[in-house]
Amino acid sequence: MFNSTALTNKYLFALCGLTFGIPAAFFGYLTVRLVYLVVTAENGEMYRTGATMLAAIGFPGMFLLLAVASRWFFKKALQRPLA
Protein backbone atom coordinates (compact mmCIF):
# COMPACT_ATOMS: atom_id res chain seq x y z
CA MET A 1 0.00 0.00 0.00
CA PHE A 2 1.21 3.48 -0.83
CA ASN A 3 1.97 5.70 2.14
CA SER A 4 2.20 9.39 1.37
CA THR A 5 3.59 12.17 3.48
CA ALA A 6 1.57 15.03 4.89
CA LEU A 7 3.20 17.45 2.45
CA THR A 8 2.27 15.26 -0.53
CA ASN A 9 -1.32 15.06 0.68
CA LYS A 10 -1.41 18.83 1.12
CA TYR A 11 -0.27 19.42 -2.46
CA LEU A 12 -2.63 16.80 -3.87
CA PHE A 13 -5.63 18.26 -2.05
CA ALA A 14 -4.67 21.76 -3.22
CA LEU A 15 -4.37 20.49 -6.80
CA CYS A 16 -7.81 18.86 -6.56
CA GLY A 17 -9.23 22.09 -5.13
CA LEU A 18 -7.83 24.03 -8.06
CA THR A 19 -9.09 21.40 -10.49
CA PHE A 20 -12.62 21.77 -9.15
CA GLY A 21 -12.33 25.54 -8.72
CA ILE A 22 -11.64 26.42 -12.36
CA PRO A 23 -14.84 24.85 -13.75
CA ALA A 24 -16.76 26.32 -10.80
CA ALA A 25 -15.59 29.80 -11.80
CA PHE A 26 -16.59 29.08 -15.40
CA PHE A 27 -20.11 27.96 -14.44
CA GLY A 28 -20.41 30.98 -12.14
CA TYR A 29 -19.53 33.23 -15.08
CA LEU A 30 -22.07 31.47 -17.31
CA THR A 31 -24.76 31.88 -14.65
CA VAL A 32 -24.13 35.61 -14.28
CA ARG A 33 -23.99 36.05 -18.07
CA LEU A 34 -27.27 34.19 -18.56
CA VAL A 35 -29.03 36.27 -15.92
CA TYR A 36 -27.63 39.44 -17.51
CA LEU A 37 -28.87 38.42 -20.97
CA VAL A 38 -32.36 37.49 -19.81
CA VAL A 39 -32.88 40.49 -17.53
CA THR A 40 -31.17 43.39 -19.31
CA ALA A 41 -31.18 42.48 -23.00
CA GLU A 42 -33.31 44.56 -25.31
CA ASN A 43 -34.95 41.43 -26.70
CA GLY A 44 -34.77 39.34 -23.53
CA GLU A 45 -37.76 37.21 -24.48
CA MET A 46 -35.66 35.76 -27.31
CA TYR A 47 -33.42 34.15 -24.68
CA ARG A 48 -36.31 32.60 -22.76
CA THR A 49 -36.39 29.26 -24.55
CA GLY A 50 -36.49 25.73 -23.18
CA ALA A 51 -32.74 25.28 -23.44
CA THR A 52 -32.13 28.55 -21.65
CA MET A 53 -34.42 27.57 -18.82
CA LEU A 54 -32.59 24.24 -18.48
CA ALA A 55 -29.30 26.16 -18.42
CA ALA A 56 -30.75 28.48 -15.76
CA ILE A 57 -31.13 25.43 -13.54
CA GLY A 58 -28.02 23.52 -14.60
CA PHE A 59 -25.38 26.27 -14.49
CA PRO A 60 -26.01 27.35 -10.88
CA GLY A 61 -26.34 23.72 -9.84
CA MET A 62 -22.98 22.79 -11.34
CA PHE A 63 -21.45 25.96 -9.90
CA LEU A 64 -22.60 25.08 -6.39
CA LEU A 65 -21.57 21.44 -6.67
CA LEU A 66 -18.08 22.24 -7.96
CA ALA A 67 -17.59 25.17 -5.57
CA VAL A 68 -18.47 23.04 -2.55
CA ALA A 69 -16.09 20.30 -3.71
CA SER A 70 -13.33 22.84 -4.32
CA ARG A 71 -13.84 24.41 -0.90
CA TRP A 72 -13.71 21.00 0.77
CA PHE A 73 -10.42 20.15 -0.94
CA PHE A 74 -8.88 23.53 -0.06
CA LYS A 75 -9.98 23.20 3.57
CA LYS A 76 -8.45 19.73 3.66
CA ALA A 77 -5.22 21.05 2.13
CA LEU A 78 -4.93 23.82 4.71
CA GLN A 79 -5.74 21.56 7.65
CA ARG A 80 -2.96 20.72 10.05
CA PRO A 81 -1.91 17.09 9.91
CA LEU A 82 -2.53 15.03 13.01
CA ALA A 83 0.59 14.32 15.03
N, C-alpha and C positions, 0 to 999 in steps of 0.2 A: 504494500500500500504506500502511496506517495504521501510523505509528510512535508508540508510546506512551512516556511517560517512566517512569523507575524508580519514582517515587512513585505514578503511576497503576497500574502493575503491582502494587505492594505492596498498594494498597487493593483491587484486584480479586481478588488471591489471598486476602486476608483475608476478603473478602465470600464467596468460594467456600468457604473453610474454615468460615465460620459457617453457610453454606447446607447444607453436608454435616454439620456438627456437631449441628444441632438435631434432624434425624431420627435421628441416631446415638444421642443422649441418649434419645429417645422409645423406640427399639427396645431400648436397654439397660434402661429402666424396665419395658417389657413382658416382657423376659426374666426380670428379678428377680421381677416380680409372678407370672409363670407358675410359676416354681420355688417361690415361697412358697405358692401355692395348692395345688400338687400335693403338696408335702412336709408342710406344716403344717395343711392344712385337715382338719376333722373327717371330712368325707366326701370325701377326696382321690381315691378311686377313681372318683368321678363325673367328675372332670376328666381322667381318663386315656382320652380318646377318640382316634379317628384324627386329627381336626382339631387336637387339642391336641398330639399327637405331631409333626404337621407343623409346628406353630407352634414347638415346642421345638427344631426344627432351623432353621427359617426366621428366627426373631427374632434368635438369636445370630449367625447368618450375615450378616444385613443389618446388625446392629450392628457387626460386625468390618469389613465392607466399607466402610461409611460412615465409621467412625472412622479407618480407615487413610487414606481419601481426604481427610478433614478434616485429619488430622495432616500429610499431604503438602502440602496447600495452605497451612497455617499455617507450616510450616517454610520453604516457598518465599517466603512473605510476609515472614518475619523474616530471610531471607538478605540479606547485603550485596550490592548490585549490583556487577558487575565494572566496573572502571575503564575 
